[in-house]
Amino acid sequence: MTVQLPPVDHHGRTIEAGNTVRVRSVASCASGVPRDDQARLTALVGGLRPVSEIDAYGFVWISFDEGTRRSDFCLKATEVEVV
């Protein structure tokens, strides 16, 4: 049986649901989506969002809307930083 370790940000800090994170990159989810969606995602870089959940693969789920805990899209743990 494999033990799933909690994901860590680029500083090595553990990320948990409920944490506030700064979006550092959206490269993992912006590639291959329509241009309008790429622009919407790119606009989030530098912004703060609450983590709604961490999935079984260690992806960090956040919302497009600031202050909302909703799972609109996911990022790799290294693409965010816990604040």
PyMOL Python script that loads the backbone (N, CA, C, O; Angstrom):
from pymol import cmd

cmd.read_pdbstr("""\
ATOM      1  N   MET A   1       0.843  -1.178   0.000  1.00  0.00           N
ATOM      2  CA  MET A   1       0.000   0.000   0.000  1.00  0.00           C
ATOM      3  C   MET A   1       0.888   1.240   0.000  1.00  0.00           C
ATOM      4  O   MET A   1       1.842   1.319   0.774  1.00  0.00           O
ATOM      5  N   THR A   2       0.581   2.213  -0.865  1.00  0.00           N
ATOM      6  CA  THR A   2       1.334   3.456  -0.950  1.00  0.00           C
ATOM      7  C   THR A   2       0.691   4.497  -0.047  1.00  0.00           C
ATOM      8  O   THR A   2      -0.524   4.693  -0.065  1.00  0.00           O
ATOM      9  N   VAL A   3       1.521   5.156   0.738  1.00  0.00           N
ATOM     10  CA  VAL A   3       1.029   6.213   1.617  1.00  0.00           C
ATOM     11  C   VAL A   3       1.114   7.525   0.869  1.00  0.00           C
ATOM     12  O   VAL A   3       2.188   7.911   0.408  1.00  0.00           O
ATOM     13  N   GLN A   4      -0.018   8.220   0.744  1.00  0.00           N
ATOM     14  CA  GLN A   4      -0.056   9.511   0.053  1.00  0.00           C
ATOM     15  C   GLN A   4       0.423  10.596   1.014  1.00  0.00           C
ATOM     16  O   GLN A   4      -0.214  10.851   2.036  1.00  0.00           O
ATOM     17  N   LEU A   5       1.535  11.227   0.686  1.00  0.00           N
ATOM     18  CA  LEU A   5       2.039  12.324   1.495  1.00  0.00           C
ATOM     19  C   LEU A   5       1.297  13.594   1.116  1.00  0.00           C
ATOM     20  O   LEU A   5       0.871  13.738  -0.030  1.00  0.00           O
ATOM     21  N   PRO A   6       1.134  14.516   2.053  1.00  0.00           N
ATOM     22  CA  PRO A   6       0.472  15.771   1.686  1.00  0.00           C
ATOM     23  C   PRO A   6       1.339  16.539   0.690  1.00  0.00           C
ATOM     24  O   PRO A   6       2.566  16.478   0.766  1.00  0.00           O
ATOM     25  N   PRO A   7       0.712  17.262  -0.244  1.00  0.00           N
ATOM     26  CA  PRO A   7       1.502  18.027  -1.204  1.00  0.00           C
ATOM     27  C   PRO A   7       2.207  19.190  -0.534  1.00  0.00           C
ATOM     28  O   PRO A   7       1.761  19.694   0.496  1.00  0.00           O
ATOM     29  N   VAL A   8       3.312  19.609  -1.131  1.00  0.00           N
ATOM     30  CA  VAL A   8       4.070  20.747  -0.617  1.00  0.00           C
ATOM     31  C   VAL A   8       4.262  21.771  -1.729  1.00  0.00           C
ATOM     32  O   VAL A   8       4.366  21.418  -2.903  1.00  0.00           O
ATOM     33  N   ASP A   9       4.308  23.053  -1.340  1.00  0.00           N
ATOM     34  CA  ASP A   9       4.515  24.119  -2.312  1.00  0.00           C
ATOM     35  C   ASP A   9       5.990  24.197  -2.696  1.00  0.00           C
ATOM     36  O   ASP A   9       6.788  23.371  -2.252  1.00  0.00           O
ATOM     37  N   HIS A  10       6.356  25.176  -3.510  1.00  0.00           N
ATOM     38  CA  HIS A  10       7.743  25.271  -3.983  1.00  0.00           C
ATOM     39  C   HIS A  10       8.732  25.600  -2.876  1.00  0.00           C
ATOM     40  O   HIS A  10       9.940  25.479  -3.078  1.00  0.00           O
ATOM     41  N   HIS A  11       8.243  26.016  -1.704  1.00  0.00           N
ATOM     42  CA  HIS A  11       9.105  26.264  -0.541  1.00  0.00           C
ATOM     43  C   HIS A  11       9.181  25.056   0.380  1.00  0.00           C
ATOM     44  O   HIS A  11       9.905  25.070   1.375  1.00  0.00           O
ATOM     45  N   GLY A  12       8.428  24.008   0.042  1.00  0.00           N
ATOM     46  CA  GLY A  12       8.407  22.813   0.878  1.00  0.00           C
ATOM     47  C   GLY A  12       7.374  22.862   1.997  1.00  0.00           C
ATOM     48  O   GLY A  12       7.381  22.007   2.882  1.00  0.00           O
ATOM     49  N   ARG A  13       6.488  23.854   1.967  1.00  0.00           N
ATOM     50  CA  ARG A  13       5.448  23.967   2.991  1.00  0.00           C
ATOM     51  C   ARG A  13       4.254  23.092   2.612  1.00  0.00           C
ATOM     52  O   ARG A  13       3.839  23.059   1.454  1.00  0.00           O
ATOM     53  N   THR A  14       3.716  22.393   3.589  1.00  0.00           N
ATOM     54  CA  THR A  14       2.563  21.519   3.369  1.00  0.00           C
ATOM     55  C   THR A  14       1.336  22.337   2.985  1.00  0.00           C
ATOM     56  O   THR A  14       1.062  23.382   3.575  1.00  0.00           O
ATOM     57  N   ILE A  15       0.606  21.848   1.992  1.00  0.00           N
ATOM     58  CA  ILE A  15      -0.626  22.486   1.546  1.00  0.00           C
ATOM     59  C   ILE A  15      -1.801  21.639   2.011  1.00  0.00           C
ATOM     60  O   ILE A  15      -1.817  20.422   1.824  1.00  0.00           O
ATOM     61  N   GLU A  16      -2.784  22.296   2.619  1.00  0.00           N
ATOM     62  CA  GLU A  16      -3.982  21.607   3.092  1.00  0.00           C
ATOM     63  C   GLU A  16      -5.215  22.369   2.627  1.00  0.00           C
ATOM     64  O   GLU A  16      -5.154  23.571   2.366  1.00  0.00           O
ATOM     65  N   ALA A  17      -6.334  21.658   2.527  1.00  0.00           N
ATOM     66  CA  ALA A  17      -7.609  22.308   2.224  1.00  0.00           C
ATOM     67  C   ALA A  17      -7.851  23.384   3.276  1.00  0.00           C
ATOM     68  O   ALA A  17      -7.648  23.159   4.469  1.00  0.00           O
ATOM     69  N   GLY A  18      -8.283  24.545   2.823  1.00  0.00           N
ATOM     70  CA  GLY A  18      -8.522  25.665   3.722  1.00  0.00           C
ATOM     71  C   GLY A  18      -7.393  26.669   3.741  1.00  0.00           C
ATOM     72  O   GLY A  18      -7.606  27.826   4.103  1.00  0.00           O
ATOM     73  N   ASN A  19      -6.171  26.249   3.353  1.00  0.00           N
ATOM     74  CA  ASN A  19      -5.052  27.187   3.263  1.00  0.00           C
ATOM     75  C   ASN A  19      -5.342  28.244   2.203  1.00  0.00           C
ATOM     76  O   ASN A  19      -6.071  27.995   1.243  1.00  0.00           O
ATOM     77  N   THR A  20      -4.766  29.416   2.389  1.00  0.00           N
ATOM     78  CA  THR A  20      -4.760  30.424   1.341  1.00  0.00           C
ATOM     79  C   THR A  20      -3.439  30.298   0.610  1.00  0.00           C
ATOM     80  O   THR A  20      -2.377  30.216   1.226  1.00  0.00           O
ATOM     81  N   VAL A  21      -3.519  30.282  -0.719  1.00  0.00           N
ATOM     82  CA  VAL A  21      -2.314  30.155  -1.530  1.00  0.00           C
ATOM     83  C   VAL A  21      -2.237  31.294  -2.541  1.00  0.00           C
ATOM     84  O   VAL A  21      -3.252  31.837  -2.978  1.00  0.00           O
ATOM     85  N   ARG A  22      -1.003  31.637  -2.899  1.00  0.00           N
ATOM     86  CA  ARG A  22      -0.762  32.580  -3.990  1.00  0.00           C
ATOM     87  C   ARG A  22      -0.494  31.745  -5.246  1.00  0.00           C
ATOM     88  O   ARG A  22       0.322  30.823  -5.224  1.00  0.00           O
ATOM     89  N   VAL A  23      -1.173  32.068  -6.314  1.00  0.00           N
ATOM     90  CA  VAL A  23      -0.985  31.363  -7.583  1.00  0.00           C
ATOM     91  C   VAL A  23       0.304  31.876  -8.232  1.00  0.00           C
ATOM     92  O   VAL A  23       0.423  33.067  -8.522  1.00  0.00           O
ATOM     93  N   ARG A  24       1.257  30.986  -8.455  1.00  0.00           N
ATOM     94  CA  ARG A  24       2.534  31.345  -9.057  1.00  0.00           C
ATOM     95  C   ARG A  24       2.576  31.023 -10.548  1.00  0.00           C
ATOM     96  O   ARG A  24       3.294  31.674 -11.307  1.00  0.00           O
ATOM     97  N   SER A  25       1.811  30.025 -10.964  1.00  0.00           N
ATOM     98  CA  SER A  25       1.805  29.597 -12.356  1.00  0.00           C
ATOM     99  C   SER A  25       0.499  28.847 -12.621  1.00  0.00           C
ATOM    100  O   SER A  25      -0.088  28.251 -11.718  1.00  0.00           O
ATOM    101  N   VAL A  26       0.066  28.889 -13.865  1.00  0.00           N
ATOM    102  CA  VAL A  26      -1.103  28.114 -14.281  1.00  0.00           C
ATOM    103  C   VAL A  26      -0.748  27.242 -15.490  1.00  0.00           C
ATOM    104  O   VAL A  26      -1.631  26.761 -16.200  1.00  0.00           O
ATOM    105  N   ALA A  27       0.541  27.049 -15.711  1.00  0.00           N
ATOM    106  CA  ALA A  27       1.022  26.333 -16.896  1.00  0.00           C
ATOM    107  C   ALA A  27       0.434  24.932 -17.023  1.00  0.00           C
ATOM    108  O   ALA A  27       0.148  24.489 -18.136  1.00  0.00           O
ATOM    109  N   SER A  28       0.249  24.232 -15.918  1.00  0.00           N
ATOM    110  CA  SER A  28      -0.221  22.845 -15.993  1.00  0.00           C
ATOM    111  C   SER A  28      -1.657  22.731 -16.467  1.00  0.00           C
ATOM    112  O   SER A  28      -2.046  21.686 -16.989  1.00  0.00           O
ATOM    113  N   CYS A  29      -2.455  23.774 -16.301  1.00  0.00           N
ATOM    114  CA  CYS A  29      -3.862  23.679 -16.713  1.00  0.00           C
ATOM    115  C   CYS A  29      -4.203  24.600 -17.877  1.00  0.00           C
ATOM    116  O   CYS A  29      -5.258  24.431 -18.488  1.00  0.00           O
ATOM    117  N   ALA A  30      -3.363  25.553 -18.201  1.00  0.00           N
ATOM    118  CA  ALA A  30      -3.679  26.513 -19.266  1.00  0.00           C
ATOM    119  C   ALA A  30      -3.330  25.993 -20.662  1.00  0.00           C
ATOM    120  O   ALA A  30      -3.871  26.466 -21.661  1.00  0.00           O
ATOM    121  N   SER A  31      -2.442  25.040 -20.721  1.00  0.00           N
ATOM    122  CA  SER A  31      -2.017  24.522 -22.017  1.00  0.00           C
ATOM    123  C   SER A  31      -3.153  23.744 -22.688  1.00  0.00           C
ATOM    124  O   SER A  31      -3.770  22.869 -22.080  1.00  0.00           O
ATOM    125  N   GLY A  32      -3.411  24.080 -23.941  1.00  0.00           N
ATOM    126  CA  GLY A  32      -4.390  23.317 -24.702  1.00  0.00           C
ATOM    127  C   GLY A  32      -5.835  23.733 -24.525  1.00  0.00           C
ATOM    128  O   GLY A  32      -6.724  23.116 -25.112  1.00  0.00           O
ATOM    129  N   VAL A  33      -6.098  24.764 -23.729  1.00  0.00           N
ATOM    130  CA  VAL A  33      -7.473  25.237 -23.567  1.00  0.00           C
ATOM    131  C   VAL A  33      -7.689  26.449 -24.475  1.00  0.00           C
ATOM    132  O   VAL A  33      -6.721  27.063 -24.921  1.00  0.00           O
ATOM    133  N   PRO A  34      -8.939  26.797 -24.750  1.00  0.00           N
ATOM    134  CA  PRO A  34      -9.201  27.945 -25.619  1.00  0.00           C
ATOM    135  C   PRO A  34      -8.540  29.227 -25.111  1.00  0.00           C
ATOM    136  O   PRO A  34      -8.317  29.391 -23.912  1.00  0.00           O
ATOM    137  N   ARG A  35      -8.236  30.121 -26.033  1.00  0.00           N
ATOM    138  CA  ARG A  35      -7.513  31.355 -25.722  1.00  0.00           C
ATOM    139  C   ARG A  35      -8.192  32.176 -24.620  1.00  0.00           C
ATOM    140  O   ARG A  35      -7.507  32.727 -23.759  1.00  0.00           O
ATOM    141  N   ASP A  36      -9.518  32.266 -24.633  1.00  0.00           N
ATOM    142  CA  ASP A  36     -10.239  33.013 -23.592  1.00  0.00           C
ATOM    143  C   ASP A  36     -10.011  32.400 -22.211  1.00  0.00           C
ATOM    144  O   ASP A  36      -9.821  33.110 -21.224  1.00  0.00           O
ATOM    145  N   ASP A  37     -10.033  31.077 -22.162  1.00  0.00           N
ATOM    146  CA  ASP A  37      -9.793  30.400 -20.886  1.00  0.00           C
ATOM    147  C   ASP A  37      -8.351  30.581 -20.430  1.00  0.00           C
ATOM    148  O   ASP A  37      -8.094  30.734 -19.236  1.00  0.00           O
ATOM    149  N   GLN A  38      -7.408  30.564 -21.372  1.00  0.00           N
ATOM    150  CA  GLN A  38      -6.006  30.806 -21.022  1.00  0.00           C
ATOM    151  C   GLN A  38      -5.849  32.189 -20.403  1.00  0.00           C
ATOM    152  O   GLN A  38      -5.136  32.350 -19.412  1.00  0.00           O
ATOM    153  N   ALA A  39      -6.509  33.183 -20.981  1.00  0.00           N
ATOM    154  CA  ALA A  39      -6.428  34.547 -20.450  1.00  0.00           C
ATOM    155  C   ALA A  39      -7.032  34.621 -19.053  1.00  0.00           C
ATOM    156  O   ALA A  39      -6.486  35.287 -18.173  1.00  0.00           O
ATOM    157  N   ARG A  40      -8.146  33.945 -18.849  1.00  0.00           N
ATOM    158  CA  ARG A  40      -8.794  33.944 -17.522  1.00  0.00           C
ATOM    159  C   ARG A  40      -7.885  33.301 -16.476  1.00  0.00           C
ATOM    160  O   ARG A  40      -7.767  33.801 -15.358  1.00  0.00           O
ATOM    161  N   LEU A  41      -7.250  32.198 -16.842  1.00  0.00           N
ATOM    162  CA  LEU A  41      -6.331  31.530 -15.922  1.00  0.00           C
ATOM    163  C   LEU A  41      -5.097  32.379 -15.654  1.00  0.00           C
ATOM    164  O   LEU A  41      -4.687  32.537 -14.504  1.00  0.00           O
ATOM    165  N   THR A  42      -4.505  32.927 -16.709  1.00  0.00           N
ATOM    166  CA  THR A  42      -3.289  33.728 -16.569  1.00  0.00           C
ATOM    167  C   THR A  42      -3.526  34.941 -15.678  1.00  0.00           C
ATOM    168  O   THR A  42      -2.621  35.369 -14.962  1.00  0.00           O
ATOM    169  N   ALA A  43      -4.721  35.493 -15.714  1.00  0.00           N
ATOM    170  CA  ALA A  43      -5.054  36.651 -14.885  1.00  0.00           C
ATOM    171  C   ALA A  43      -5.005  36.327 -13.387  1.00  0.00           C
ATOM    172  O   ALA A  43      -4.931  37.235 -12.560  1.00  0.00           O
ATOM    173  N   LEU A  44      -5.045  35.055 -13.043  1.00  0.00           N
ATOM    174  CA  LEU A  44      -5.010  34.649 -11.637  1.00  0.00           C
ATOM    175  C   LEU A  44      -3.604  34.626 -11.045  1.00  0.00           C
ATOM    176  O   LEU A  44      -3.451  34.615  -9.824  1.00  0.00           O
ATOM    177  N   VAL A  45      -2.575  34.619 -11.893  1.00  0.00           N
ATOM    178  CA  VAL A  45      -1.193  34.551 -11.401  1.00  0.00           C
ATOM    179  C   VAL A  45      -0.915  35.760 -10.512  1.00  0.00           C
ATOM    180  O   VAL A  45      -1.134  36.906 -10.904  1.00  0.00           O
ATOM    181  N   GLY A  46      -0.432  35.479  -9.319  1.00  0.00           N
ATOM    182  CA  GLY A  46      -0.157  36.515  -8.326  1.00  0.00           C
ATOM    183  C   GLY A  46      -1.302  36.701  -7.344  1.00  0.00           C
ATOM    184  O   GLY A  46      -1.129  37.324  -6.297  1.00  0.00           O
ATOM    185  N   GLY A  47      -2.461  36.167  -7.675  1.00  0.00           N
ATOM    186  CA  GLY A  47      -3.629  36.316  -6.807  1.00  0.00           C
ATOM    187  C   GLY A  47      -3.670  35.292  -5.691  1.00  0.00           C
ATOM    188  O   GLY A  47      -2.982  34.272  -5.734  1.00  0.00           O
ATOM    189  N   LEU A  48      -4.488  35.580  -4.691  1.00  0.00           N
ATOM    190  CA  LEU A  48      -4.670  34.686  -3.548  1.00  0.00           C
ATOM    191  C   LEU A  48      -6.001  33.955  -3.675  1.00  0.00           C
ATOM    192  O   LEU A  48      -7.016  34.543  -4.050  1.00  0.00           O
ATOM    193  N   ARG A  49      -5.979  32.676  -3.360  1.00  0.00           N
ATOM    194  CA  ARG A  49      -7.186  31.863  -3.402  1.00  0.00           C
ATOM    195  C   ARG A  49      -7.163  30.856  -2.258  1.00  0.00           C
ATOM    196  O   ARG A  49      -6.096  30.369  -1.885  1.00  0.00           O
ATOM    197  N   PRO A  50      -8.345  30.536  -1.689  1.00  0.00           N
ATOM    198  CA  PRO A  50      -8.398  29.461  -0.701  1.00  0.00           C
ATOM    199  C   PRO A  50      -8.395  28.101  -1.408  1.00  0.00           C
ATOM    200  O   PRO A  50      -8.967  27.954  -2.487  1.00  0.00           O
ATOM    201  N   VAL A  51      -7.757  27.130  -0.800  1.00  0.00           N
ATOM    202  CA  VAL A  51      -7.723  25.767  -1.345  1.00  0.00           C
ATOM    203  C   VAL A  51      -9.025  25.076  -0.941  1.00  0.00           C
ATOM    204  O   VAL A  51      -9.340  24.981   0.245  1.00  0.00           O
ATOM    205  N   SER A  52      -9.775  24.597  -1.929  1.00  0.00           N
ATOM    206  CA  SER A  52     -11.026  23.914  -1.614  1.00  0.00           C
ATOM    207  C   SER A  52     -10.794  22.445  -1.284  1.00  0.00           C
ATOM    208  O   SER A  52     -11.462  21.876  -0.420  1.00  0.00           O
ATOM    209  N   GLU A  53      -9.843  21.844  -1.980  1.00  0.00           N
ATOM    210  CA  GLU A  53      -9.529  20.437  -1.707  1.00  0.00           C
ATOM    211  C   GLU A  53      -8.185  20.062  -2.313  1.00  0.00           C
ATOM    212  O   GLU A  53      -7.650  20.759  -3.175  1.00  0.00           O
ATOM    213  N   ILE A  54      -7.661  18.947  -1.839  1.00  0.00           N
ATOM    214  CA  ILE A  54      -6.472  18.315  -2.410  1.00  0.00           C
ATOM    215  C   ILE A  54      -6.948  16.944  -2.877  1.00  0.00           C
ATOM    216  O   ILE A  54      -7.495  16.172  -2.089  1.00  0.00           O
ATOM    217  N   ASP A  55      -6.743  16.643  -4.149  1.00  0.00           N
ATOM    218  CA  ASP A  55      -7.243  15.348  -4.624  1.00  0.00           C
ATOM    219  C   ASP A  55      -6.244  14.229  -4.329  1.00  0.00           C
ATOM    220  O   ASP A  55      -5.168  14.469  -3.781  1.00  0.00           O
ATOM    221  N   ALA A  56      -6.614  13.016  -4.696  1.00  0.00           N
ATOM    222  CA  ALA A  56      -5.805  11.830  -4.394  1.00  0.00           C
ATOM    223  C   ALA A  56      -4.452  11.847  -5.094  1.00  0.00           C
ATOM    224  O   ALA A  56      -3.550  11.099  -4.715  1.00  0.00           O
ATOM    225  N   TYR A  57      -4.300  12.694  -6.110  1.00  0.00           N
ATOM    226  CA  TYR A  57      -3.043  12.777  -6.849  1.00  0.00           C
ATOM    227  C   TYR A  57      -2.182  13.957  -6.397  1.00  0.00           C
ATOM    228  O   TYR A  57      -1.110  14.196  -6.953  1.00  0.00           O
ATOM    229  N   GLY A  58      -2.653  14.691  -5.390  1.00  0.00           N
ATOM    230  CA  GLY A  58      -1.896  15.815  -4.854  1.00  0.00           C
ATOM    231  C   GLY A  58      -2.125  17.133  -5.569  1.00  0.00           C
ATOM    232  O   GLY A  58      -1.415  18.107  -5.320  1.00  0.00           O
ATOM    233  N   PHE A  59      -3.125  17.175  -6.467  1.00  0.00           N
ATOM    234  CA  PHE A  59      -3.437  18.433  -7.137  1.00  0.00           C
ATOM    235  C   PHE A  59      -4.230  19.344  -6.206  1.00  0.00           C
ATOM    236  O   PHE A  59      -5.057  18.884  -5.419  1.00  0.00           O
ATOM    237  N   VAL A  60      -3.965  20.626  -6.307  1.00  0.00           N
ATOM    238  CA  VAL A  60      -4.574  21.653  -5.460  1.00  0.00           C
ATOM    239  C   VAL A  60      -5.744  22.261  -6.234  1.00  0.00           C
ATOM    240  O   VAL A  60      -5.555  22.822  -7.313  1.00  0.00           O
ATOM    241  N   TRP A  61      -6.947  22.147  -5.680  1.00  0.00           N
ATOM    242  CA  TRP A  61      -8.150  22.658  -6.339  1.00  0.00           C
ATOM    243  C   TRP A  61      -8.533  24.004  -5.753  1.00  0.00           C
ATOM    244  O   TRP A  61      -8.638  24.167  -4.538  1.00  0.00           O
ATOM    245  N   ILE A  62      -8.743  24.980  -6.655  1.00  0.00           N
ATOM    246  CA  ILE A  62      -9.125  26.325  -6.229  1.00  0.00           C
ATOM    247  C   ILE A  62     -10.218  26.871  -7.143  1.00  0.00           C
ATOM    248  O   ILE A  62     -10.580  26.252  -8.144  1.00  0.00           O
ATOM    249  N   SER A  63     -10.731  28.032  -6.782  1.00  0.00           N
ATOM    250  CA  SER A  63     -11.825  28.674  -7.514  1.00  0.00           C
ATOM    251  C   SER A  63     -11.319  29.854  -8.335  1.00  0.00           C
ATOM    252  O   SER A  63     -10.288  30.447  -8.018  1.00  0.00           O
ATOM    253  N   PHE A  64     -12.047  30.184  -9.383  1.00  0.00           N
ATOM    254  CA  PHE A  64     -11.768  31.411 -10.124  1.00  0.00           C
ATOM    255  C   PHE A  64     -12.102  32.636  -9.273  1.00  0.00           C
ATOM    256  O   PHE A  64     -11.474  33.685  -9.421  1.00  0.00           O
ATOM    257  N   ASP A  65     -13.084  32.508  -8.387  1.00  0.00           N
ATOM    258  CA  ASP A  65     -13.573  33.631  -7.596  1.00  0.00           C
ATOM    259  C   ASP A  65     -12.818  33.758  -6.280  1.00  0.00           C
ATOM    260  O   ASP A  65     -12.721  32.804  -5.509  1.00  0.00           O
ATOM    261  N   GLU A  66     -12.288  34.945  -6.036  1.00  0.00           N
ATOM    262  CA  GLU A  66     -11.538  35.232  -4.823  1.00  0.00           C
ATOM    263  C   GLU A  66     -12.426  35.016  -3.600  1.00  0.00           C
ATOM    264  O   GLU A  66     -13.572  35.465  -3.576  1.00  0.00           O
ATOM    265  N   GLY A  67     -11.903  34.336  -2.595  1.00  0.00           N
ATOM    266  CA  GLY A  67     -12.620  34.127  -1.352  1.00  0.00           C
ATOM    267  C   GLY A  67     -13.643  33.004  -1.380  1.00  0.00           C
ATOM    268  O   GLY A  67     -14.333  32.774  -0.387  1.00  0.00           O
ATOM    269  N   THR A  68     -13.753  32.303  -2.496  1.00  0.00           N
ATOM    270  CA  THR A  68     -14.721  31.219  -2.636  1.00  0.00           C
ATOM    271  C   THR A  68     -14.011  29.881  -2.596  1.00  0.00           C
ATOM    272  O   THR A  68     -13.044  29.665  -3.326  1.00  0.00           O
ATOM    273  N   ARG A  69     -14.488  28.979  -1.744  1.00  0.00           N
ATOM    274  CA  ARG A  69     -13.924  27.622  -1.701  1.00  0.00           C
ATOM    275  C   ARG A  69     -14.765  26.730  -2.602  1.00  0.00           C
ATOM    276  O   ARG A  69     -15.717  26.080  -2.171  1.00  0.00           O
ATOM    277  N   ARG A  70     -14.373  26.727  -3.870  1.00  0.00           N
ATOM    278  CA  ARG A  70     -15.052  25.913  -4.870  1.00  0.00           C
ATOM    279  C   ARG A  70     -13.967  25.278  -5.732  1.00  0.00           C
ATOM    280  O   ARG A  70     -12.893  25.858  -5.895  1.00  0.00           O
ATOM    281  N   SER A  71     -14.223  24.120  -6.274  1.00  0.00           N
ATOM    282  CA  SER A  71     -13.232  23.394  -7.072  1.00  0.00           C
ATOM    283  C   SER A  71     -13.444  23.640  -8.559  1.00  0.00           C
ATOM    284  O   SER A  71     -13.997  22.793  -9.260  1.00  0.00           O
ATOM    285  N   ASP A  72     -13.001  24.806  -9.044  1.00  0.00           N
ATOM    286  CA  ASP A  72     -13.155  25.141 -10.457  1.00  0.00           C
ATOM    287  C   ASP A  72     -12.058  24.549 -11.334  1.00  0.00           C
ATOM    288  O   ASP A  72     -12.327  24.135 -12.462  1.00  0.00           O
ATOM    289  N   PHE A  73     -10.832  24.503 -10.834  1.00  0.00           N
ATOM    290  CA  PHE A  73      -9.705  23.965 -11.596  1.00  0.00           C
ATOM    291  C   PHE A  73      -8.611  23.576 -10.616  1.00  0.00           C
ATOM    292  O   PHE A  73      -8.647  23.953  -9.444  1.00  0.00           O
ATOM    293  N   CYS A  74      -7.633  22.814 -11.110  1.00  0.00           N
ATOM    294  CA  CYS A  74      -6.553  22.369 -10.225  1.00  0.00           C
ATOM    295  C   CYS A  74      -5.196  22.780 -10.781  1.00  0.00           C
ATOM    296  O   CYS A  74      -5.025  23.007 -11.979  1.00  0.00           O
ATOM    297  N   LEU A  75      -4.245  22.866  -9.867  1.00  0.00           N
ATOM    298  CA  LEU A  75      -2.864  23.195 -10.192  1.00  0.00           C
ATOM    299  C   LEU A  75      -1.948  22.192  -9.500  1.00  0.00           C
ATOM    300  O   LEU A  75      -2.337  21.535  -8.535  1.00  0.00           O
ATOM    301  N   LYS A  76      -0.740  22.092 -10.007  1.00  0.00           N
ATOM    302  CA  LYS A  76       0.271  21.306  -9.308  1.00  0.00           C
ATOM    303  C   LYS A  76       0.651  22.055  -8.032  1.00  0.00           C
ATOM    304  O   LYS A  76       0.603  23.284  -7.987  1.00  0.00           O
ATOM    305  N   ALA A  77       1.023  21.316  -7.013  1.00  0.00           N
ATOM    306  CA  ALA A  77       1.373  21.932  -5.727  1.00  0.00           C
ATOM    307  C   ALA A  77       2.516  22.939  -5.868  1.00  0.00           C
ATOM    308  O   ALA A  77       2.553  23.939  -5.150  1.00  0.00           O
ATOM    309  N   THR A  78       3.432  22.684  -6.775  1.00  0.00           N
ATOM    310  CA  THR A  78       4.570  23.581  -6.958  1.00  0.00           C
ATOM    311  C   THR A  78       4.192  24.883  -7.677  1.00  0.00           C
ATOM    312  O   THR A  78       5.017  25.790  -7.789  1.00  0.00           O
ATOM    313  N   GLU A  79       2.957  24.975  -8.160  1.00  0.00           N
ATOM    314  CA  GLU A  79       2.501  26.180  -8.849  1.00  0.00           C
ATOM    315  C   GLU A  79       1.832  27.177  -7.905  1.00  0.00           C
ATOM    316  O   GLU A  79       1.383  28.244  -8.324  1.00  0.00           O
ATOM    317  N   VAL A  80       1.774  26.815  -6.637  1.00  0.00           N
ATOM    318  CA  VAL A  80       1.192  27.716  -5.635  1.00  0.00           C
ATOM    319  C   VAL A  80       2.149  27.866  -4.470  1.00  0.00           C
ATOM    320  O   VAL A  80       3.096  27.094  -4.316  1.00  0.00           O
ATOM    321  N   GLU A  81       1.882  28.884  -3.646  1.00  0.00           N
ATOM    322  CA  GLU A  81       2.687  29.050  -2.436  1.00  0.00           C
ATOM    323  C   GLU A  81       1.740  29.391  -1.292  1.00  0.00           C
ATOM    324  O   GLU A  81       0.878  30.260  -1.422  1.00  0.00           O
ATOM    325  N   VAL A  82       1.910  28.701  -0.180  1.00  0.00           N
ATOM    326  CA  VAL A  82       1.089  28.926   1.006  1.00  0.00           C
ATOM    327  C   VAL A  82       1.453  30.281   1.577  1.00  0.00           C
ATOM    328  O   VAL A  82       2.633  30.598   1.728  1.00  0.00           O
ATOM    329  N   VAL A  83       0.431  31.094   1.902  1.00  0.00           N
ATOM    330  CA  VAL A  83       0.673  32.411   2.503  1.00  0.00           C
ATOM    331  C   VAL A  83       0.123  32.454   3.912  1.00  0.00           C
ATOM    332  O   VAL A  83       0.229  33.479   4.585  1.00  0.00           O
TER     333      VAL A  83
END
""", "prot")
cmd.dss("prot")
cmd.show_as("cartoon", "prot")
cmd.util.cbc("prot")
cmd.orient("prot")
